């Protein structure tokens, strides 16, 4: 008797499929790479934003400190202006000249730091840039113009460091007193 051996084909296990496994691993690696790339881009953007904010804060701090220094310096300028306006006699010509030179140096220093003072006598009163301390009456000038500057105002660019203290022309007070008679 002969015995026959029958060999049956073994079933193909799908888990051992090298092409399927490689494709799945490749997809997983691509997803992981995309996630890492996204994370990297977000971190780079966050870092750039941090650098920009830090730079802006440093500039803001420096500007605030500079303006505080300027505000402390302005009373010195005021004192020099008052000394010159007090009407120095001929005997004190050298003193007067020395004060004048010092004042010019201080004004130049302020200009170098971007601090300016405008000539505003005869200009319309601007409550955003000036502080009215008194009213005057000059019929030769229009209503609500600056008659005198009691204390100079200073600005740095468009920012007011100190408003000017002024006397404003008020023609309405005269009109009301004439109308009431």
C-alpha positions as CSV (number, residue, x, y, z in Angstrom):
1,X,0.0,0.0,0.0
2,X,1.0,3.3,-0.8
3,X,0.4,6.2,1.4
4,X,0.0,9.4,-0.2
5,X,0.9,12.6,1.5
6,X,-1.2,15.4,0.7
7,X,0.3,18.8,1.4
8,X,-2.2,21.4,1.9
9,X,-1.3,25.0,1.2
10,X,-1.0,27.0,4.3
11,X,-3.2,30.0,4.6
12,X,-1.3,33.3,3.9
13,X,-1.2,35.4,7.1
14,X,-2.0,39.0,6.2
15,X,-0.1,40.3,9.2
16,X,3.1,39.1,7.7
17,X,2.5,41.0,4.5
18,X,5.7,43.1,4.1
19,X,4.1,45.6,1.6
20,X,1.1,46.3,3.8
21,X,3.2,46.8,6.9
22,X,5.6,49.1,5.1
23,X,2.8,51.2,3.8
24,X,1.1,51.5,7.3
25,X,4.4,52.4,8.9
26,X,5.2,54.9,6.2
27,X,1.8,56.6,6.7
28,X,2.4,56.8,10.4
29,X,5.8,58.2,10.0
30,X,4.5,60.8,7.5
31,X,1.8,61.9,10.0
32,X,4.4,62.1,12.8
33,X,6.7,64.1,10.5
34,X,3.8,66.5,9.6
35,X,2.9,66.9,13.3
36,X,6.6,67.6,14.2
37,X,6.9,70.1,11.3
38,X,3.7,71.9,12.5
39,X,5.0,72.0,16.1
40,X,8.4,73.4,14.8
41,X,6.6,76.1,12.8
42,X,4.4,77.1,15.7
43,X,7.4,77.3,18.1
44,X,9.4,79.4,15.6
45,X,6.4,81.8,15.2
46,X,6.0,82.0,19.0
47,X,9.7,82.8,19.4
48,X,9.5,85.5,16.7
49,X,6.5,87.0,18.5
50,X,8.4,86.9,21.8
51,X,11.4,88.6,20.3
52,X,9.2,91.3,18.8
53,X,7.3,91.9,22.1
54,X,10.5,92.0,24.0
55,X,12.0,94.6,21.6
56,X,8.8,96.7,21.8
57,X,8.7,96.6,25.6
58,X,12.4,97.6,25.8
59,X,11.8,100.5,23.4
60,X,8.7,101.5,25.4
61,X,10.7,101.4,28.7
62,X,13.5,103.5,27.2
63,X,11.1,106.0,25.8
64,X,9.3,106.3,29.2
65,X,12.7,106.9,31.0
66,X,13.7,109.5,28.4
67,X,10.5,111.4,28.8
68,X,10.8,111.3,32.6
69,X,14.3,112.7,32.3
70,X,13.1,115.4,29.9
71,X,10.2,116.3,32.3
72,X,12.8,116.8,35.1
73,X,15.0,118.9,32.8
74,X,12.2,121.3,31.8
75,X,12.1,123.3,35.1
76,X,15.8,124.1,34.6
77,X,14.9,125.6,31.2
78,X,12.0,127.5,32.8
79,X,14.3,129.0,35.4
80,X,16.8,130.1,32.8
81,X,14.0,131.7,30.8
82,X,12.7,133.5,33.8
83,X,16.2,134.7,34.7
84,X,16.6,136.2,31.2
85,X,13.1,137.7,31.2
86,X,13.7,139.4,34.6
87,X,15.4,142.3,32.8
88,X,19.1,142.0,33.5
89,X,20.8,145.4,34.0
90,X,23.8,146.5,32.0
91,X,26.0,145.6,35.0
92,X,25.1,141.9,34.6
93,X,25.7,141.6,30.9
94,X,28.1,138.8,31.3
95,X,25.7,137.0,33.6
96,X,22.9,137.5,31.1
97,X,25.1,136.2,28.2
98,X,26.1,133.1,30.3
99,X,22.5,132.3,31.0
100,X,21.6,132.8,27.4
101,X,24.3,130.4,26.2
102,X,23.3,127.8,28.8
103,X,19.7,128.1,27.7
104,X,20.6,127.6,24.1
105,X,22.7,124.6,25.0
106,X,19.8,123.0,26.9
107,X,17.4,123.8,24.0
108,X,19.8,122.2,21.5
109,X,20.1,119.1,23.8
110,X,16.3,118.8,23.9
111,X,16.1,119.1,20.1
112,X,18.7,116.3,19.7
113,X,16.3,114.1,21.7
114,X,13.3,115.1,19.6
115,X,11.8,117.6,22.0
116,X,10.4,120.7,20.4
117,X,8.5,123.8,21.6
118,X,6.3,125.6,19.2
119,X,5.7,129.3,18.9
120,X,2.0,129.6,19.6
121,X,1.3,133.2,20.4
122,X,-1.4,134.4,18.0
123,X,-2.3,130.7,17.1
124,X,-5.7,129.2,17.9
125,X,-6.0,127.7,21.4
126,X,-5.7,123.9,21.3
127,X,-6.9,122.3,24.6
128,X,-5.0,119.1,23.7
129,X,-1.7,120.9,23.6
130,X,-2.2,123.9,25.9
131,X,-3.7,124.7,29.3
132,X,-5.5,127.9,29.6
133,X,-4.6,129.6,32.9
134,X,-6.1,133.0,32.2
135,X,-8.2,135.0,29.8
136,X,-7.2,138.3,28.2
137,X,-8.9,140.7,25.9
138,X,-7.3,142.0,22.7
139,X,-9.8,143.2,20.1
140,X,-7.0,143.3,17.5
141,X,-6.7,139.5,17.6
142,X,-9.4,136.8,16.9
143,X,-11.3,135.2,19.7
144,X,-9.7,132.1,21.3
145,X,-6.2,132.7,20.2
146,X,-3.2,132.5,22.5
147,X,-2.2,135.9,23.8
148,X,0.7,135.0,26.0
149,X,2.7,131.9,27.0
150,X,3.1,131.7,30.8
151,X,5.1,128.5,30.6
152,X,6.3,126.8,27.4
153,X,4.9,123.5,26.3
154,X,7.0,120.8,24.9
155,X,6.3,117.8,22.6
156,X,8.2,114.9,21.4
157,X,6.9,114.1,18.0
158,X,3.2,114.3,18.4
159,X,3.3,113.3,22.1
160,X,2.9,116.1,24.5
161,X,5.6,116.0,27.2
162,X,4.1,119.1,28.9
163,X,1.3,121.3,27.8
164,X,1.9,125.0,27.4
165,X,0.3,127.3,30.0
166,X,-1.3,130.2,28.2
167,X,-3.5,133.2,28.4
168,X,-6.4,133.0,25.8
169,X,-8.1,135.9,24.1
170,X,-11.7,136.1,25.1
171,X,-13.8,138.6,23.1
172,X,-17.2,137.2,24.3
173,X,-16.8,138.6,27.8
174,X,-16.8,142.2,26.3
175,X,-19.7,141.4,24.1
176,X,-21.8,140.1,27.0
177,X,-21.0,143.1,29.2
178,X,-22.0,145.5,26.4
179,X,-25.2,143.6,25.6
180,X,-26.2,143.6,29.2
181,X,-26.2,147.4,29.6
